[in-house]
Amino acid sequence: MEMKEKTALGSHDIYTTLFDRIIHNQYPSENFLREDSLAKEFGTSRTPIRNVLKRLEQDQLIQIIPNRGAKTFPFTADDLEDIFEIRRSLEALALEFAIPALSIQRLIEIRKEIQEISNTKDYMRHAEVDAELHTYLIESCGRRRLINMVNQLYHLIQTFRELGFRDNEVRTTTCEEHLRLIDAICVRDTKLAIDVLKTHIQNSKVRIMQKVVRGQVN
């Protein structure tokens, strides 16, 4: 019988897989992740594994120890809380600065995209449109340091988005919240827009805790 060749995963898929395992504390803290073992598991060379581990270290999920491997940090509910609380504060500040500069036409275009995907199950497309909206709002604030601070959280946030959007309820509710946010911005109601944004991010945190972590983060 002919054996099928194992298909190697891309770096993004490897990162997402390891990220998911780490936040669910599937790697005992006394064990080390090794490049050779991971390369064999994912059917790839050590170079993409090394790059993924460096990215995980930048996201403070592992510590790379020379000649030993990568040691994982236990992921806790407090970690998730911190990520989303910092995100909520920074994005709200960015939105306050950005509103006068935001293009109504551009927002209408994004609104149309949201409506088009509202009934689809393509979770990666949902994550892309979600990132498109939030990135546009953040980068329009014109504050370089603020943008950089938000971008430091981006990898963690984006991966949580992708994991969360696998759930139908998350996709539906997020689309509804994004439409309310765009509507508030289009009428230049800064206070309402910020309130909607903060509520949206708070709800996102709760949904991630319930649908992704599923009580396994202590």
URNORRA-V751703 format. One record per backbone hydrogen bond with DSSP energy under -1.0 kcal/mol. CO is the residue of the C=O (numbers start at 0). NH is the residue of the N-H. E is the energy in kcal/mol with one decimal. If there is no record, write none. Layout:
BEGIN
co=<CO:CO>
nh=<NH:NH>
e=<E:E>
END
This chain:
BEGIN
co=<9:10:11:12:13:14:15:16:17:18:19:20:21:27:32:33:34:35:36:37:38:41:45:46:47:48:49:50:51:52:53:54:55:56:60:62:64:64:68:69:70:75:76:77:78:79:80:81:82:83:84:85:86:87:88:89:90:91:92:93:94:97:102:103:104:105:106:107:108:109:110:111:112:116:120:121:122:123:124:125:126:127:128:129:130:131:132:133:134:135:137:142:143:144:145:146:147:149:152:153:154:155:156:157:158:159:160:162:163:166:167:168:169:170:171:172:173:174:175:176:177:178:179:180:181:182:183:184:187:188:189:190:191:192:193:194:195:196:197:198:199:200:201:202:203:204:205:206:207:207:212>
nh=<13:14:15:16:17:18:19:20:21:22:23:25:24:30:69:37:38:39:40:41:43:8:49:50:51:52:53:54:55:56:57:58:60:59:72:70:67:68:64:32:62:79:80:81:82:83:84:85:86:87:88:89:90:91:92:93:94:95:96:97:98:100:106:107:108:109:110:111:112:113:114:115:116:119:122:125:126:127:128:129:130:131:132:133:134:135:136:137:138:139:140:146:147:148:149:150:151:152:156:157:158:159:160:161:162:163:164:165:166:170:171:172:173:174:175:176:177:178:179:180:181:182:183:184:185:186:188:187:189:192:193:194:195:196:197:198:199:200:201:202:203:204:205:206:207:208:209:210:211:212:215>
e=<-2.3:-2.8:-2.5:-2.4:-2.6:-3.0:-2.5:-2.0:-2.6:-2.6:-1.1:-2.7:-2.0:-1.8:-2.5:-2.4:-2.7:-1.9:-2.2:-2.6:-2.3:-1.4:-2.8:-2.1:-2.2:-2.6:-2.0:-1.9:-2.4:-2.1:-2.2:-1.7:-2.6:-1.8:-2.2:-3.0:-2.1:-2.3:-3.3:-3.0:-2.5:-1.6:-2.5:-2.7:-2.3:-2.0:-2.4:-2.6:-2.0:-2.4:-2.1:-2.5:-2.8:-1.8:-1.8:-2.4:-2.5:-1.9:-1.7:-2.0:-2.3:-2.1:-2.2:-2.4:-1.9:-2.1:-2.6:-2.2:-1.8:-2.3:-2.2:-2.2:-1.7:-2.0:-1.6:-2.0:-2.2:-2.1:-2.4:-2.5:-2.5:-2.3:-2.3:-2.3:-2.8:-2.0:-2.3:-2.4:-2.9:-1.2:-1.6:-2.7:-2.4:-2.2:-2.1:-2.5:-1.4:-1.3:-2.6:-3.5:-2.0:-2.0:-2.3:-2.4:-2.2:-2.9:-2.8:-1.0:-1.9:-2.0:-2.4:-2.6:-2.3:-1.9:-1.9:-2.3:-2.6:-2.1:-1.8:-2.1:-2.5:-2.3:-2.0:-2.1:-2.6:-1.1:-2.2:-2.0:-1.2:-2.7:-2.5:-2.4:-2.8:-2.5:-2.7:-2.3:-2.5:-2.5:-2.3:-2.7:-2.2:-2.1:-2.1:-2.7:-2.5:-2.4:-2.2:-3.4:-2.1:-2.2:-2.0>
END
